[in-house]
Amino acid sequence: MIDFIAWLIFGAVVGGIAQFIVPGAQNLGWIKSILLGVGGAYAGGWLFSLAGMSSGEGLHYSGWVSSIVGAVVLLIAYVKLVAKK
């Protein structure tokens, strides 16, 4: 249960940082922001591990960077998909 709460908090922080980095109004709300952050953490970690840059166990600098990069990429994709509608 603690891990779930930690992922929610981590997702909120990473999602907020991604929204701060990407210019423009995204109008996500806090639930979508958390989901964006958690999804970005998984996607960024997966992509960085494919490139051989994984940080291993624990929260390391590259873990944060990969999570934020993944969240920014997901946010840009989300904005592009929503803007097309």
C-alpha positions as CSV (number, residue, x, y, z in Angstrom):
1,M,0.0,0.0,0.0
2,I,2.9,2.4,0.8
3,D,4.4,1.7,-2.7
4,F,1.1,2.7,-4.3
5,I,0.9,5.9,-2.4
6,A,4.6,6.6,-3.2
7,W,3.9,6.1,-6.9
8,L,0.9,8.5,-6.7
9,I,3.0,11.2,-5.1
10,F,5.9,10.6,-7.5
11,G,3.5,10.7,-10.4
12,A,2.0,14.0,-9.2
13,V,5.5,15.6,-8.9
14,V,6.7,14.3,-12.2
15,G,3.4,15.2,-14.0
16,G,3.6,18.7,-12.5
17,I,7.2,19.2,-13.6
18,A,6.2,18.0,-17.1
19,Q,3.4,20.5,-17.2
20,F,5.8,23.3,-16.2
21,I,8.3,22.3,-18.9
22,V,5.8,22.0,-21.8
23,P,4.6,25.5,-22.9
24,G,0.9,26.3,-23.3
25,A,-2.2,25.3,-21.3
26,Q,-2.8,21.6,-21.0
27,N,-5.9,21.6,-18.7
28,L,-5.3,18.1,-17.4
29,G,-6.5,18.3,-13.8
30,W,-4.8,16.5,-11.0
31,I,-5.9,12.9,-11.8
32,K,-4.6,13.1,-15.4
33,S,-1.5,14.8,-14.2
34,I,-0.8,11.9,-11.8
35,L,-1.5,9.3,-14.5
36,L,0.8,11.3,-16.9
37,G,3.6,11.3,-14.3
38,V,3.3,7.5,-13.5
39,G,3.0,6.7,-17.2
40,G,6.0,8.9,-18.0
41,A,8.0,7.2,-15.3
42,Y,7.3,3.8,-16.7
43,A,7.8,4.9,-20.4
44,G,11.0,6.9,-19.6
45,G,12.4,4.1,-17.5
46,W,11.7,1.6,-20.2
47,L,13.3,3.8,-23.0
48,F,16.3,4.6,-20.9
49,S,16.9,0.9,-20.0
50,L,16.7,0.1,-23.7
51,A,19.4,2.7,-24.3
52,G,21.5,1.2,-21.5
53,M,21.1,4.1,-19.2
54,S,19.1,2.5,-16.4
55,S,19.9,3.5,-12.9
56,G,19.2,0.2,-11.2
57,E,17.4,0.0,-7.9
58,G,16.2,3.0,-5.9
59,L,15.6,6.6,-6.8
60,H,18.6,7.9,-8.6
61,Y,19.2,11.0,-10.7
62,S,18.8,9.2,-14.0
63,G,15.5,7.7,-12.7
64,W,14.1,11.2,-12.2
65,V,15.4,12.4,-15.5
66,S,14.0,9.4,-17.4
67,S,10.6,9.9,-15.6
68,I,10.4,13.6,-16.5
69,V,11.5,13.0,-20.1
70,G,8.9,10.2,-20.4
71,A,6.2,12.5,-18.9
72,V,7.1,15.4,-21.2
73,V,6.9,13.1,-24.3
74,L,3.6,11.7,-23.2
75,L,2.3,15.2,-22.4
76,I,3.3,16.5,-25.9
77,A,1.6,13.5,-27.5
78,Y,-1.5,14.1,-25.4
79,V,-1.6,17.8,-26.4
80,K,-1.1,17.0,-30.1
81,L,-3.9,14.3,-30.0
82,V,-6.4,16.5,-28.1
83,A,-5.6,19.5,-30.3
84,K,-6.4,17.6,-33.5
85,K,-10.0,16.9,-32.3
